[in-house]
Amino acid sequence: MTATTLFYIIIAIIIINFIVDKILNALNARHYKDALPKELIDVYDESEYKKSQDYKATNYKFEIITSTFSVILTLGFLFVDGFEFVDTIARSYSQNPIIIALIFFGIIMLCSDILTTPFSYYSTFVIEERFGFNKTTKKTFILDKLKGWIMMIILGGGILALIIWFYQISGSQFWLYAWALVAVVSIFMNMFYSRLIVPLFNKQIPLETGSLREKISEYAKTVGFKLDKIFVLNGSKRSTKANAYFSGFGREKRVTLYDTLINDLDEEEIVAVLAHEVGHYKKKHIIFNLVTSIFLTGLTLYILSLFINNPLLSNAIGVEIPSFHIGLIAFGLLYSPISEITGLIMNYFSRVFEYQADNYAKKTYKAEPLITSLKKLSKNSLSNLTPHKAYVFMHYSHPTLLERIMNLKK
């Protein structure tokens, strides 16, 4: 196989992924104006349903623009040997492979972020604002960007530097050391994400003593689930959309409730949502996802180790001097179909786990408040209640609202 052949395989992968995605989105969009099933007729009134349809249609049109811009930019960059140009700039500053790679990815990530920021700004301050979701100030938007860059430099840059160093000292066996590094970082982030990362972007305060905390504690006792750390996060700082999640293990185990969730739901519904989250914990879904993620990372790194020494990878995207960081880019483009397949499998398991967590909540608490909470959350986020089955299969990590309600009513 020649570098030219590999180049056109990469181009074909990008174009096919784009076409498939557009077909799925178009199929989904055709269902935006479907009549609601009788089980969901109480979610929206007529004006609210019209608003949800407008919201979906607006995001659909905007997604066409952003994704088309992205794919044209990527293809154009490949055809004009953009990676060779950036690599030459990086090599003009150093001969050290680690520094070259850091400069290379720094330029790529910075330019990409600058080009896509106007789209992010428009989505936040025009679309989300128009439909009443946005609470982000321009100051917060800018600070989030800066903090994101700093985190990328420290975490992303640090991990990349170590992986290249492993490659320098161990050759094709680097994947074992890189796998161990990623596993440690993944476990650490799962343990301490809420304590170390979340405070950089949001405030968290312990849930105050009162009837809600008492109900949560009473429920936790009935299922033998020790839960001392219950926090409220100021999600309303950025959006009116609500959420709740568990994080950590052992002493670091905690539940975080968005303040928007507390405002949108009554206490029975909040406990039902937490019962669902406890179900994920009790059914070992969090452990399964962590272990599976680490395993898939190891598999990807192993496959990478088989090809990273081949200069064809670098030559395929127009770079004359083979290197680890260029090979990593080419491998990522070629590996995307496999990533799609593993993503489909993980989404399938995720949907199964959602049913199991719902069933746990129904068994240990009540089904009805969970049903009403799901309806309220769907309404308040203007969710699509009539998605196309193919779109659900390809993209949804949760069953549809109708599927969850039908399961809970069994």
C-alpha positions in Angstrom: 0.0 0.0 0.0 1.3 3.5 -0.9 1.0 6.7 1.0 -1.3 8.0 -1.7 -3.7 5.1 -1.3 -3.7 5.5 2.5 -4.4 9.3 2.0 -7.5 8.6 -0.1 -8.7 6.0 2.4 -8.5 8.7 5.1 -10.4 11.1 2.8 -13.1 8.4 2.2 -13.5 7.7 5.9 -14.1 11.4 6.6 -16.6 11.9 3.8 -18.5 8.6 4.5 -18.8 9.5 8.2 -20.1 13.0 7.2 -22.7 11.6 4.8 -23.9 8.9 7.2 -24.2 11.5 9.9 -26.2 13.9 7.7 -28.5 11.1 6.6 -29.2 10.1 10.2 -29.9 13.8 11.2 -32.2 14.2 8.2 -34.2 11.1 9.1 -34.4 12.3 12.7 -35.5 15.8 11.5 -38.4 14.3 9.5 -40.0 13.2 12.9 -39.8 16.6 14.6 -43.5 17.3 13.8 -44.8 13.9 14.6 -47.8 13.7 16.9 -46.9 12.8 20.5 -47.8 9.3 21.7 -50.7 9.2 24.2 -48.3 8.4 27.0 -46.4 11.7 26.4 -49.3 13.9 25.6 -49.1 15.6 29.0 -45.5 16.6 28.6 -46.1 19.6 26.4 -49.1 21.8 25.8 -49.6 23.0 22.2 -47.4 26.2 22.5 -44.7 24.3 24.4 -44.6 21.6 21.8 -44.3 24.2 19.0 -41.4 25.7 20.9 -39.7 22.3 21.3 -40.1 21.7 17.5 -38.6 25.1 16.7 -35.7 24.4 19.1 -34.9 21.1 17.4 -35.2 22.6 13.9 -32.9 25.5 14.8 -30.3 23.2 16.2 -30.6 20.9 13.2 -29.9 23.7 10.8 -27.1 25.1 12.9 -25.5 21.6 13.1 -25.5 21.3 9.3 -23.5 24.6 9.1 -21.0 23.7 11.8 -20.4 20.1 10.7 -20.0 21.1 7.0 -17.6 23.8 8.0 -15.6 21.3 10.1 -15.4 18.7 7.3 -14.4 21.2 4.6 -11.8 22.6 6.9 -10.4 19.1 7.7 -10.4 18.1 4.0 -8.8 21.4 2.9 -6.1 21.1 5.6 -5.3 17.6 4.3 -5.2 18.5 0.6 -2.9 21.5 1.2 -0.5 19.5 3.4 -1.4 21.6 6.5 0.1 19.1 8.9 3.4 19.3 7.1 3.3 23.1 7.4 2.5 23.0 11.2 5.2 20.3 11.7 7.8 22.5 10.0 6.9 25.4 12.3 7.2 23.2 15.4 10.6 21.8 14.2 11.9 25.3 13.8 11.7 25.8 17.5 13.3 22.6 18.8 14.9 19.3 17.9 13.4 17.5 20.9 10.5 15.2 19.9 8.5 16.0 23.0 8.7 19.8 22.6 8.0 19.5 18.8 4.9 17.4 19.6 3.7 19.8 22.2 4.2 22.9 19.9 2.5 21.0 17.0 -0.6 20.0 19.0 -0.6 23.4 20.7 -0.9 25.2 17.3 -3.5 22.7 16.0 -5.7 22.9 19.1 -5.4 26.7 19.5 -6.2 27.4 15.8 -9.1 24.9 15.9 -10.5 26.5 19.0 -10.2 30.0 17.6 -12.1 28.9 14.4 -14.9 27.1 16.3 -15.4 29.7 19.1 -17.7 31.9 17.0 -20.0 28.8 16.5 -19.9 28.1 20.3 -20.6 31.8 21.0 -23.6 31.8 18.6 -25.0 28.5 20.1 -24.7 29.9 23.6 -25.7 33.5 23.2 -28.1 33.3 20.3 -29.8 29.9 20.1 -29.8 29.0 23.8 -30.6 32.6 24.7 -33.6 32.7 22.3 -35.1 29.6 23.8 -34.6 30.7 27.4 -31.8 28.3 28.4 -28.7 30.5 28.6 -27.5 31.9 31.9 -23.9 32.2 30.9 -22.4 35.7 31.0 -19.7 36.7 28.4 -17.2 36.9 31.3 -18.0 33.3 32.3 -17.8 32.2 28.6 -14.3 33.7 28.3 -13.1 32.4 31.7 -14.3 28.9 30.8 -12.3 29.0 27.6 -9.2 30.1 29.4 -9.6 27.5 32.1 -10.2 24.9 29.4 -6.9 25.8 27.7 -5.0 25.7 31.0 -6.4 22.3 31.8 -5.6 21.1 28.2 -2.0 22.3 28.5 -1.4 20.8 32.0 -3.3 17.5 31.7 -3.3 16.9 27.9 0.3 18.2 27.5 1.6 16.3 30.4 0.0 13.0 29.4 1.2 13.4 25.7 4.8 14.3 26.9 4.9 11.1 29.1 3.6 8.9 26.3 6.2 10.2 23.8 8.9 9.7 26.5 7.7 6.1 27.0 8.0 5.6 23.2 11.6 7.0 23.2 12.8 4.7 26.0 10.8 1.5 25.2 9.9 1.6 21.5 6.9 -0.5 20.5 6.4 -1.5 24.1 5.4 2.0 25.0 1.8 1.1 24.9 2.0 -0.8 28.1 3.4 2.1 30.0 1.0 4.5 28.3 -1.9 2.2 29.2 -0.8 2.1 32.9 -0.6 5.9 32.9 -4.1 6.4 31.3 -5.5 3.8 33.8 -4.1 5.6 36.8 -5.3 9.0 35.5 -8.8 7.6 34.7 -9.2 6.1 38.2 -7.8 9.3 39.8 -10.2 11.5 37.8 -13.1 9.3 38.7 -12.2 9.5 42.4 -11.4 13.2 42.6 -13.1 14.9 39.7 -15.8 16.5 41.8 -13.3 17.7 44.4 -10.5 19.0 42.1 -11.9 19.8 38.7 -15.5 20.9 39.3 -14.6 23.7 41.7 -12.6 25.3 38.9 -15.8 26.0 37.0 -18.7 25.8 39.5 -19.4 26.3 43.2 -20.5 23.3 45.3 -22.1 23.6 48.7 -23.4 20.8 51.0 -27.1 20.3 50.8 -28.6 22.1 53.7 -30.3 20.3 56.5 -34.0 20.0 55.8 -36.8 17.7 54.6 -35.1 17.0 51.3 -31.8 15.9 52.9 -33.8 13.8 55.4 -35.7 12.1 52.7 -32.5 11.3 50.7 -30.9 10.0 53.9 -33.9 7.8 54.8 -34.0 6.3 51.3 -30.2 5.6 51.4 -30.6 3.8 54.7 -33.4 1.6 53.3 -31.1 0.3 50.6 -28.0 0.1 52.7 -26.2 2.9 50.8 -24.0 5.1 52.9 -24.4 8.6 51.6 -22.9 11.4 53.7 -21.7 13.8 50.9 -24.6 15.5 49.1 -23.7 18.6 47.3 -25.6 21.3 45.3 -23.9 22.7 42.2 -24.8 26.1 40.8 -25.6 24.8 37.3 -27.9 27.8 36.9 -24.7 29.8 36.4 -24.7 28.6 32.8 -28.0 27.1 31.9 -31.5 26.3 33.1 -31.1 22.6 32.2 -30.9 20.2 35.1 -28.8 17.3 36.0 -27.6 15.0 38.9 -24.7 12.6 39.1 -22.7 10.3 41.4 -18.9 10.4 41.5 -16.1 8.8 43.4 -15.6 5.6 45.3 -15.2 4.8 49.0 -14.7 7.9 51.1 -14.9 10.1 48.0 -18.4 8.9 47.0 -20.7 11.8 46.6 -23.9 12.8 44.9 -24.2 16.2 43.2 -27.5 17.9 42.5 -27.8 20.8 40.1 -29.6 23.7 41.7 -31.8 23.7 38.6 -32.9 20.1 39.4 -33.9 21.2 42.9 -35.9 24.1 41.5 -37.6 22.0 38.8 -38.6 18.9 40.7 -40.4 18.3 44.0 -38.8 16.3 46.8 -40.3 12.9 45.9 -39.1 13.3 42.3 -35.6 14.3 43.4 -35.4 11.2 45.6 -36.6 9.0 42.7 -33.9 10.5 40.5 -31.3 9.7 43.2 -32.8 6.2 43.5 -32.0 5.8 39.8 -28.4 7.0 40.3 -28.0 4.6 43.3 -29.2 1.9 41.0 -26.3 2.6 38.7 -23.9 2.3 41.7 -25.5 -0.8 43.1 -25.5 -2.6 39.8 -21.8 -1.8 39.3 -22.4 0.2 36.1 -19.9 2.8 37.1 -17.2 0.1 37.6 -18.1 -1.6 34.4 -17.8 1.7 32.4 -14.5 2.5 34.0 -13.0 -0.9 33.4 -14.3 -1.1 29.9 -13.0 2.3 29.1 -9.5 1.4 30.4 -9.6 -1.9 28.4 -10.6 -0.2 25.2 -7.9 2.4 25.7 -5.3 -0.4 26.1 -6.6 -2.1 23.0 -6.3 1.1 21.0 -2.8 1.8 22.3 -1.8 -1.8 21.4 -3.1 -1.4 17.8 -1.3 2.0 17.6 2.0 0.4 18.7 1.7 -2.0 15.7 1.6 0.8 13.2 3.3 3.9 14.8 6.7 3.0 13.4 5.5 2.8 9.8 6.4 5.9 8.0 3.4 5.4 5.7 1.2 6.9 8.5 3.1 10.3 8.4 3.5 10.2 4.6 -0.2 9.6 4.1 -1.1 13.0 5.5 1.7 14.8 3.6 4.5 14.9 6.2 7.9 13.9 4.9 9.6 13.4 8.3 8.0 10.5 10.2 7.3 11.1 13.8 5.2 9.8 16.7 2.9 12.8 16.8 2.1 12.8 13.1 1.6 9.1 13.1 -0.8 9.6 16.0 -2.9 12.0 13.9 -3.1 9.7 10.9 -3.9 6.7 13.1 -6.7 8.6 14.8 -8.2 9.3 11.4 -7.9 5.7 10.3 -9.2 4.3 13.6 -12.4 6.4 13.6 -14.6 3.6 12.1 -13.5 1.2 14.9 -14.2 4.0 17.4 -17.7 4.3 15.9 -18.3 0.5 16.4 -17.1 0.5 20.0 -19.2 3.6 20.6 -22.3 1.8 19.3 -21.6 -1.1 21.7 -21.1 1.1 24.7 -24.3 3.0 23.8 -26.1 -0.3 23.8 -24.8 -1.2 27.2 -25.6 2.2 28.5 -29.2 2.0 27.4 -29.5 -1.4 29.1 -28.0 0.0 32.2 -30.6 2.9 32.2 -33.4 0.3 32.2 -31.7 -1.5 35.1 -31.3 1.7 37.1 -34.9 2.6 36.4 -36.1 -0.8 37.6 -34.0 -0.5 40.7 -35.6 2.9 41.5 -39.0 1.4 40.9 -38.3 -1.6 43.1 -36.7 0.3 46.0 -38.7 3.6 45.8 -41.5 4.4 43.5 -42.1 4.4 39.7 -44.5 7.3 39.5 -42.3 10.2 40.8 -39.5 8.9 38.5 -41.9 9.1 35.6 -43.1 12.6 36.4 -39.5 13.7 36.9 -38.4 12.4 33.5 -41.3 14.2 31.9 -40.5 17.5 33.7 -36.8 17.3 32.8 -37.7 16.5 29.1 -40.1 19.4 29.0 -37.7 21.9 30.6 -34.9 20.9 28.1 -37.3 20.9 25.1 -36.2 17.3 24.4 -37.1 15.5 21.2 -39.8 13.0 22.2 -40.2 11.4 18.7 -36.7 10.5 17.5 -36.0 8.2 14.6 -35.1 4.7 15.6 -31.9 4.7 13.5 -30.8 7.9 15.2 -31.5 6.5 18.6 -29.5 3.3 17.8 -26.5 5.3 16.6 -26.4 8.2 19.0 -28.5 7.7 22.2 -26.8 6.6 25.4 -30.3 6.5 27.1 -33.5 4.9 26.0 -36.1 7.4 24.7 -38.5 8.9 27.2 -41.4 6.8 25.8 -39.4 3.6 26.2 -38.4 4.4 29.8 -42.0 5.2 30.8 -43.3 2.1 29.2 -40.7 0.1 31.1 -41.5 1.8 34.4 -45.2 1.1 33.9 -44.7 -2.7 33.5 
